[in-house]
């Protein structure tokens, strides 16, 4: 696959990311802080894409066997980006409607967030499948690396531009910014997609498995079960702050909409630096488990300092803590992805990758929902919203420490030995 095709695949990834940033970096803060909605409700709407993610298995299999107009992936990607951009563009309108007419606005919010979530999953699984179709096996690591780099860069740029556009906040400006982001998503998606996939191309289809089969493969191996729990705990700890970080900045330090939007850019820039550092330098000197431990430790420290900054009302500590969280997330992401790939066997790659995908999406959704719920309960009991936020960040730091303790017991070689033993046992039973 040529470098230009790789860039165009990256544009598809960027097109989806451009719709994600204003929702998780702007609208969450507006709905919680300015409009006064419960964080649990906001989290429930924002995590819809992750709750729908098990459908990606079915979507992938369906697009494999049902090409449209001679294209196996293009129509599904186009429909996904259209739903994603359109649904995301309407989310601020629905949120503002909920402020004036709660039940009607809630119905509208569920519908537009659902459209965004369906589009998100439809586009993601389809363009990742297209990336697999267009690249040879030895090229896929670099293909995904380019797509990931472009996505993180787009997150930073989008956060900076939306923050500047909302320097003087108003409801009208909010709706305009989301419409522009939706239009940019459609433009980037069109630029990347048109003519990318050859028509009537012959594709070798890999074996796909249901979510039930993927979970079954994990349950059958105790080491895989342990890694699954570790992965969910680690991801929920690191990513559970997505919905709360911006409103926390507003409550704890009185930050403006522009200032809290820039927090996404700081987090993204730190993550990007860590990804580059890990790929070019640290991976040469550290094992995967050591790298995962380092990344998790830095992220846990970042979460602890975020909580401490709120408890002490000390804003100069807040931004460096976010940078630490992003840096630790970058290192933890790459090293745990490598560990995840190690926790597979050649004959069951599809099954285990599917299971780790379920862990990722489930952890993101549950982490955000639990964070919103804890913030609401603690805030009401202590009659202090700030105390609710601080408690969430302290708990996430503690959860990450528990995950790091679990990491010490993960043994890739023992996992593979168990898989070999099980395969031999099945063969003996079959011969009998």
N, C-alpha and C positions, 0 to 999 in steps of 0.2 A: 504494500500500500504506500502511495506517495505521501510526502509531507503535507501537501495541500489538502489531500483527503483527510488526513489526521486533524488538521486545523478545522476543516469543515465539520467533522464529527464533534470536535470541541465546541463549536458554535452551538450545536444542539444542546449540549450540556449547559452552556452559558445561558441559552434561551430559557431554560427551566429555572436556573438559579436566579435570574433577574426578577422572576415573579416571587421567589421565596424571600428575598432580602427585605422588601418593604413590609411584608406581613410579619415576619419574626423580628424585625429590627425597628419598625415604626408602629404598625397597627396594634401590636400587643401592648405597647406603652400607652397609646391613645385610649384603647378600650379599658385598660385597667386603671390608669391614673386620671386621665381627663374625663372619661365617661363613667368611671366608677363601677365597672362590671367586676364580678368575682373572678380572680385569676383561674379558678377551676373551670369556669365556663369558657373563658378565653382559650385555655389550654385544650379543652375538649374540642373546640372548633379547629384550632391550629394543627392538632395531631391527626386529623382525619386522613391525610395521605399515608401516614405510618400505619394506621389501623386498617387501611385498605390494601396495604402492601402484599399480604398473602395472595391476592388476586393476580400478582405479577406472574406467578407460576402458570396459571391458566391463560393469561394474555400471551405469554411467550409461546406456549404450545399452540394456541389458536393461530397466531400469526405465522408460525412455522408451516402450517398445513392449509392456510386459507389466504393465499396471495390475492390482491385486488388489482385489476388492470395490469397484471404482469409484474407487480411490485410486492415483495414479501414484507417489507418493513415500512416503506415510505408512507402509505396511507395511514398507518397506525401512529406513526410519529407525528404526522401533520394533524390528525385528530387530537392527539394528546396535547400538543403545544397550543392548539386553538382553544381547547377546553381550559388548559392551565392558565393561559394569558387572559382569556375572557373571564373565567371565574375569579382570578386574582384581582382583576381590574374593578370588579363589582364589590369586593369585600368591604371597602370603606363605606360605600353607599349603604350596604346592608347593616353595618355596625352603627352608623348614624341613625338609620331608620329604627334600629332596636332601642336607641336612646329616647326616641320620641314615641314609639309604639312598640313596646317590648315584644309581645307575642308575634305580631306581624313581622317585626324585624328579626326575631329569632328564627322564624320559618324561612325568611329570605336568606339569613346568614347560613343556615344549615344547607340550603340549596346551592348557594354560590361557593361555599367552602367544599361542598361535596363535588361540585363540578371541577374545582381546582384540584382536589385530591384525586379524582378519577383521571384527569388529564395528566397529573404528575406521574402517576404509576404507569399509565399507558405509554407516555413518552419515554420514561426512563428505561423500562424493560425493552422497548422497541429499539431505541438507539444504541443500547448496549449490545443487543443482539445483532444489530447492523455492524457495529464495531467488530464483533466476533466474525461475522460473515466476510467482511472486507479485508481482514488482516490474517496473516499466517500466525501460527501458534507462537513462534519466536518473536513476533512483533507486538503481541498483545500487551505485554508489560509496558512498553514505551508508549503504546497507543493510549492506555488508561492513564499513564503519568501525564501526558500532554493534556488530555481532557480534564484531569483533576487540577492541574496547574492553571488552566484557563478558567475553570470554574471558581477557584479561590480568588484569582485576580479579579474576576467579574464581581464577586461578592464585595471586595474592597472598594472597587470603583463605584459600584451601585450605591453602597452605603455613604460614600463621600458625597456623591451628586445628590442623592435624596436628602441628605442632611442639609446641604447648602440650599436646596430648593425650599426646605421647610424652616429656614432661619427665622422667618416671621410666620408662625403657625396660624392657619385658619382651616376650617372644614373644606372650603372650596379648594385651597391649595393641596390639601391632602388627597382629594379626589383627582385633581389634575395630575399629581405625581404618580398615582397608581395607574391612571390611564396612559401616561407616557411610558411607564415601565411595561405595561401590557403591549403597547405598540412596538416598543424596542424588542420585546421578546418575539413577537411575530416576525419582525424584520430580520432579526438574527437567525431565527429558525428557518425562514424562507431562504436566506442566503446560504445557510449550511446544507439544506436538504435538497433543493432543486437540482436534479441531475447527478446526485451523489450515488444513488443505488442503480446499478445496471438493470435494465428491464429484462424480464424472463431469464434471470441469472439462475444457474444451477448451484444449489447450496447443499453441502453435506450436513444433514441435521444431526446434532448430538442428542443423546438420550436425555429426556426431561423427566422429572419426578414431581409428584404432588407434595404439598406441604406436610400431609400426614406421613408420607413415606420418609421425608427428610427428618421429621421429628422421631420417627421410629428408629432410624439409623443411629441417632444420638442416644436414645434410651437404651439401646442394645449394648452400648459400650460405656462402662463406668467413667473412664477417663474423658470421653466425649461429653458425658453428662456434666461432669465437673467443670470442663472448659466452657460449656454452654452457660452455666450459672455464672461463672466468672465473667464471661463476655457481657452478659446482660447487666450485671451489677456495675461493671466498669463503665459501660456506655451510658447507663442510666445516670450514673454519678456525674460524668463529664458533660453530658448533653441535656440533663434535666433543667439546666439554668436558662435554656433558650428563651422561654416565655417570660422569665422574671427579671432578667438582667437590666433591661432598659427602664421598666417601671421602678425597680429598686433605685437606680440612679436618680430618678425624679423624686422619690420619697425621701431618700437619705440625704441627698445633696442639693435638691432643687434644680437639677440640671434641665435645660431646655430640650425641646424635641430634637433640635439639630445636634446638641451635645450627646444625647443618649444614642442617636443614630450612628454617630461616629464610633461608638463602642464596638459596633460590628466590624468596622474597618480596622480598629486596633487589634481585635481578636483575630481577624482574618490575616492581617499582615504578620502577626506573630506566628500563626499556624504555618503560613507559607515559608517563613524563614526556617522554622523547625523542620519542615518537610525537606527543604533543600539541604540543610545541614545534616540531617539524618541520612539522606540518600548519598551525599557526596563524601561525608567524613565519618560520622559516628558508626555507621554500619560496618566499617572496615575494622573497627577496634572493639566493638561490643557485640555480644551475642544478642539474639532476639529477645530472650527473657530479660537480660540486663537492660536493653533499650526500653522494653515495655515497663520495667520497674522505674527507670529514670523518668520516662514520660509521665507515668502515673503519679510519681512522687511530686514532680513539679506542678502538675495539674491540681493535686490535692492541696499543695501549699498555696496555689493561686486562689482556690475556693475558700480556704481558711482565711486568707488575707482580705478577700472581698467581704466576708462576714465580719472580720475584725474592723475593717474600715467603716462599716455601717454602725457597729457597736460603739466605736470611738468617735463617730461623726468626723472622720478625718479623710477628706477627699483626696489629698496627695497620695494616699496609699491605694486608692481605688483603681486608678488607671494602670499603674504598674502591676497590680494583682491580676487584672484582666489580661495584660500582656503575658504574664506567667501562665495563666490558664490556657491561653492560645498556644503558647510555645509547648507546654506539656501535652496538649491535645495533639499537636502535629507529630511529635515523636511517638506518642502512644498509638496514634492511628496507623502509622506505617509499620511499626513493630508488631502490633497485634494483628494487622492484616497478614503479615508474613507468618506469624504463628498460626493464624487461621488456615492458611494454605498448607502449612505443615500438618495440621490436624485433619488430613484427608488421606484416602488411599486411592491408588490409581483406578481401581475398579468401581469406586463409589464417590468419585469427585463430585458429580452432580448432586448426589444426595446430601453430602456434608456441606457443600457450598450453599445449597438451599437452606439447610438448617442454620448456618451462621448468618445468612441473610434474614431469616426469621428472627434470630436473636437481636440483630441490629435494629430492625424496624420496630420490634416489640419494645426494646429497651428505650428507644427514642420516645415512643408514644407514652409508655408507662412512666418514664422518668419525668416528662413534662406534666402529666396528669397528677402524679404524686406530689411534685413540687408545688403545683397550684393548690392542691388540697391541703397540704401541710401549712402553706402560707395562710390560707383562709382560716383554718381551725385555730392555729396558734395566734394569729392576729386577733381573732374574736375573743379567745380565752383571755389573752393578756391585754386586750383592748389597745393594741398597738400594731399598725401595719408593718412598721419597721422591724419590730421583734419577729414577726412572721417571716419576713425576708431573711433576716440574719439567721434564724433557726434553720431555714432551708439550706443555706450555703454551708453552715456548720455540719448538718447532717450529710450533705453530699460529699463533703471532705472526709467525714468519718466512713461513709460507704466505700469511698475510693480506697481508703486505707485497708478496709476489710478485703476488698478485691485484690489489693497488692499482696496481702497475706495469703490469699488463695493462689495467687500466681506462683508462689514458691513451690506449690505441690503439683503443678502441671508438668507432666512428663510426656513428651512427644514420642519417645522410643517405646514407652510402656503402652501408649495408645496403639501404636502400630503393631506391637507384639500381640496385643489382645485381638486386633483385627485379623492377624495371620492365624492365630489359634482358632478363632471362630470360623474362619473360612475352611480350615482343615477339618474341623469338627463337622461342618455342614457336608463336606465332601465325603467323609467317612459314613455319615448317616445315609447319604445319597447312594453310596456303593452297597450299603447293607440292604 
